Amino acid sequence: MEPDAYLEALEPVGWRLGLERMHKLTTALGLPQHRFASIHVVGTNGKSSVTRMTAALLETHGLRTGAVVSPHSDRWAQRTLIGGQEVGEEAWAEAVEQVARAAEGVNRSLEEGDAITQFEAATAASFVALANARVEVAVVEAGLGGRLDATNTIPSRVTVLTSIGLDHTEWLGETEVEIAAEKLAVLRDQTTLVLGNVSPDVLTLATRTAAERGAAVVQVGADAEMPTRAPGAFQRRNFATACAAAEAFLQRPLDRDLAERVAATVTVPGRLERIAEQPAVYIDAAHNPAGAAALAEALPAVGGGRVVGCLAILADKDAAAMISALAPALDRVVCTELPAAALEGHGRPGARSHPASELVALCEEAGLRGESEPQLAAALERARSLALEPPEGVVLVAGSHYAIAPARAILGT
């Protein structure tokens, strides 16, 4: 069985939230997620970074550690990490095959028209791969929300709420508090809740939810002092959150030298990541207004004065607010669109880009010089050309997770 082909053939018509199918599937698999301890990472932004950083800290402190992150860039196995590395090809194929066999039986027990979804199968395969690898602890990033997300089947000892912003409002609610309630629903009784940068209203809800469940609360301070290899103030804040999560799990302070070693080495793919030179090209997965604001805050440290944006934004995102947040940090923008192939097989069937011409209009409203080039390859080439004009600047590819893989392919990185 070719694992990616199997997964990409599942759930061709969008998300179907709910836990019944996932409970049946993991039960059929022998509850692999119960064979290791776990930390659950939920939130609007920062989940992947905090997940990777927490896993690296635990690994450095002597635990065999796995992680589950999403979405992937090129292949489904990238969602499962063991010791910070992508799960091996054979191990992933074996895990997906186990899931496929179990799913066949589960599907027969479901109502007509219902079936195991793509994300459920991928998540279950991650659990199987981690259990087969005998990890001691896994740090698991939620997919969408929390309450009805397939990852909400782990017996987590620690829950991390990284941040709350307005994203996926059609699924999770129209306000920060409504969205936070969906995410906080994963908190287990008598465990620990680690809170990143949240508003006073969300803090009130989180504190009340924790009290109802007998959970301890750890609030991460706003000031993050430890420098990180991953650039940007937002990554220093994420690392502080990861340190708090690791300490909550270990139930002791981290070794400062080990933590500094992790801070100096851990990287997060697709988060202000430099992927090319002459001119320097950065990619970032910022895909909502809060993420765009955090990115804009970080850009002066890497841009050296001029940043030329190459932006592609999905049609269901608040493009106006994103561009408004980025505008102070950008010199010029080439607006583009994502090829359909970049969206297929990533759990976003039917998704489409904002037309490049509409993004140009939004740039003009924000006081930015923008131009339209719907083809991503041509847009990236144009952005690089603009960045090479004196004084030389850098290129930023941003606006969507799904711009990362095609940008890498275009640049051959």
N, C-alpha and C positions, 0 to 999 in steps of 0.2 A: 504493500500500500504506500502511495506517495502522500505523506501527511498533509502537505499544503493543499493538494488537490482535493483531498477529503474535506478539509475544513472550509475551503472556499466554495464547496458545493452546498454547504448548509445554509439555512436561513437566508434565502435570497431576497426577502421582502421586508427587511428592517428589524428593529428591536422588538422583542416581546418580553417584557419584564415579568418576573415572578420566580418563586423559589421552589415550587413543587417539582418541576422537571429536574432541577439541579439536585434536590434532595434524593430523588429516585435514582439519578445517575450515580451520584457518589456512593449511595448505599449499595448499588449493584457492583461498584468497584471496590467495596470493602472499606469505605470511608478513609481514603488515603490521606485526607487533610487532618486526620486525627493521629497520624503517625509522627507528627512533628509539632512543636510549639509554634505559635504564630503571633504576628503583629499585623494589625489591619490599618492601612493608610487610606483615609478618605479626605475629600476636600475639592475645591474648585481648581486651584493651581498649586504647583509644587509637589504633587503626589509622586511622580516618577523620581524626582531628585531626592526627596526625603526617603523614599523606598530604597534607592540605591545606596544612599549615604548611611542609612541605618544598618543595612545589610553589611556594608563594608566595615562599619564600626564593630558589629558583633563578630564578624569573621576575624578581625584583628585581635579581638579579646578572647579568642580561643574556641569559638563555636563554629561548627560546620553549618554554614548558613546558605539559604536559598532566597530567591526573590521572584516575585511575579509582577511584571510591569506591562503597561499597554498605553497606546497601541504600538505595534511593531513597525519597523521601517521597511524591511525587505522580505522577511520570512517569519513565519509564526513562531519558530523556535526562539526567536529573539526575545519573546515575552518571558522566558524561563531562564533564570540565572542560577548557577551553582558556584559558590565561591567567587562571585563577580563575573563569571564567564558564561556565555551562552551554552545551554545544554547541548551535549553532543548529538550529532545527527542520528546515530543508531538509537540512542536512549530516547530521543524525541519520537522517532518513528515507532518504537515499541510502545511508548505511552499513548500515542494517538491510536494505535491499533487496539490497545486494551479498551480505550474509550469507545471506539467504533463498535466493537463487539457488544459492550454493555449498552450503548445507545440503541442498538438494534432491538434488544429486548425491552428497554424502557419505552421506546416508541410504540411498540405493540400494545402497551398497557395504557397509553394516552388516548384521549378522545380523538375522533377523526379530524384531521387537519392540524393537529398539534404534534410537535416534534421537538427534539433537542435542538437548541439553537447553536449557531456558530460560536458565540462567545461562551456559552455553557460548555460546549465540547472542548474548546481551547483551554478554558480555566480548569476543567477537570483533568485534562492532559497535563497541565502544569503541576497540579497536585500529585498526580501519579508519578511524574518524572522526579519530583522532589522527594516523594516517599521512597521511590526505587533507589535514589541516590543517598538515602539515609541521612538527609540533613537533620540537624537538631532543631533548627528554628527557621522559619520562612517569614519574610516581610512581604505582605501581599497588598498590592495597589488595587483599589476598587476600580471598576470600569465606569459605570454610570450611577451616580447617586450613592446608594448604600443599602437601604432597606430591602429593595427587591433585586439587588445586584447579585449575580452568580457567586461572587466572592463572599457573600454573607452566609457562608456555610462553614466557615472556619471557627474553631473554638479559641478565639484570640485572647491573649492575656493583656495586651496593650492595644488601645485604639488611638490613632493619631488623626486629629482634624487639622489639616495644614492651613487652610484658608477658606473663606466663603466669598463668592462673587456671583453675579448674575450670569449664568450659563446653563444651557439645557433647560430653560424655564418651561418649555412645553411639556417636559417630563417631571420636573422636580418642584415647581412652584414659582411664583412671581416675585417673591421677596427673599432677602437673605435668610430670614428666620425660617421660612418654609423650606428653603433648600437645606439649611443646616439641620432641620428636624429629620429630613430624609437620610442625611448622612450619619447623624448621631444615632439613628436606629440600630446601627451595628454594634453599639456598645454592649458588652456583656456584663452581667452582674458580678460584683466583687472583683473588678479588674481595675485598670488605670486608664484614664483619658488624658492624653497630651494635647494641649491646645497651642497652635501656632498663632499667627497674626489674625485675630478676629475682632469684629466690632463689639461694642458694649452689649448690644442686643443679643448677638450670638453668644457672647460670654455668659450672659444671664441664662439663656436657654441651656447651654452646655452644662453649667453648674447645677441647674435644677435637674436635668436629665441624669447627671452623674449621681446626685443625691438620691434620686428615686431608685437607682440600681446599685447603691452601695459602692460606687466606684470612686477611687481617689482621682483628684484633678491636679495636673501639673501644667502650669501656664508658662510658656516660654517668654523670656524677656524680649522687649522690642529691640534692644541693642545687642548685636552679634559681634563679638570681638575677634574671634579666631579667623584669620585669613584663610581663604580656600583657593585651590587651583582653579576650580570652576568659577569663572568671572561673574561679577555683579553682586551688588548688595543683597539682592533677593536670594542668591545662593548662600551667602553667609547666614542669612536668616534661616534658610532651609537646613543648613548644617547644624545650627543651634537647635532646631526642632528635632533633627535626627539624633543629636547627642542626648536630648531629654528622653526620647523614645528608647534609646539603647539603655540608658541608666534605669528607666522604669522597668524594662524587661530584666536586666541583670540584678536590679535591686541593690545597686551600689554605684558609687561614682566611677566614671571612666578614668582609665589611666591617661593622664594629660599627654604624655609623650606619644602614646599610641593614637590618641585622638588627633593630635597635631600631624602625625604621619598620614592618617587617612585624609585629613583636610588638604594636605599638600599633594595628594596623589589622585584622589577620586575625581573622575570626570563623569559628566552626564551627556550622553549623545543627544544632539538636537537642542541643546540649551546653550545659546550663545557660543556655539561651537565653531571654531575656525577650521574651514575645510579646504581653503585654497589661498594662493598667494598671487601677487602682482596683477591686480590689487588683491588685498586680503578680502576673503568672502566668509561671512559668518552666516550660520543658519540658526533659527530659533523657532520653537514650536508655539510661541505666543498666539493664542487663537480666541481670546476674549478681552474685554476692556481692561480687566485687572491685570492680566498677563502682559498686555501691551504697555500698561503704565509701569510695571516692574522692569520690563525690557528697556523702556525709554530712560528710566533712571540709571540703568547700567551702561548705556551706550557711550556716554562721554569718555568712559575709561578705556574703551577699545577703539573708538572712532577717530581719535586724533583730530577732531574738528569737522570733517565732512563724512556723512553717512548717506549713501544712496540706497534707498529701499527698493526691493523687488517684492511686491506684495501680492499674495493670492489668498482670498478669504472665502470661506463657504457661505452660501446664500442664507443659511439659518443663523449666522452670527451677526452681532451688532457692529457692522463694519464702520459706521460713522463714529461710534465711540472709540473703536480701536484706532482709527486713523487720527482722531483728535488727540488721543493719548500719545501717539507716536510722533505727532507733528513737530513738537519742539526739538526733537532729537534728530530729525531727518533734514537733509538738504534738498534732495530730489527724490521722486518716486517713479518707478516703472510699474504700472499696474498690469497684472496678468491673470491667467486662469489656470486651474488645475486640469490636466488631462483626465478623461474618464478612467483610464487605466490606473491612475494613481489612487482612485477611490474604491475600485473593485477589490473585493477580498479583504477589506478592512472593517467590515461590519457597518459600512455606511452606504448600503444600496440606495440608489435614487438621489444621493447627495449631488449637489452641483455648486459651482462657483458663482459668486457675484460676477456679473459681466465686468470686464476690465474698464469699459467706458463709464460704468456707474462708479467704480472706485475712483476714477480720475475726477469725476464731479465732486465726490466727497473730499478728495484731496484739496481741490480748489476752495471748497467751503472752509477747510481747515487752514487755509493760507499756504498750502504746499504746491509746488510745481509738480504736476503729474503728467504722465503720458501713458497711452494705452498700447500694449502689445500682448494680445491674447495667448500667443504661443510662448510657453514657459522658457524654452531654450533661447528663443530670440530675445525675450525680455531680460533674461539673465545676461546675455551677451551685451545688450544695450546698457544695462546697469553697470557692468564692468567697464564699458567704454566711458561712461559718464564719470565713474570713480577715478579713472586715470587722468582726467583733465586736471590741470593744476588749480589749486593745490590738491595733490593726490589724496583721495579718501578711501573708504572701505565700502563694501557691499553687504547689505543685510537682506537675506531671504527670510521672510516671516509671514505670519498670518494663518498658518494651518500646519498641523502635524503632517498632513499629506503632501506638503511641498518638499519635505526633507529628502525622501528617497529619490524622487525625480531630479532634484537639484544635485544630489550626489552623483547620480548617473550621468547627468549632463557634463559635470566637471571631472568625471572619472575618478572620484575619490571614494 
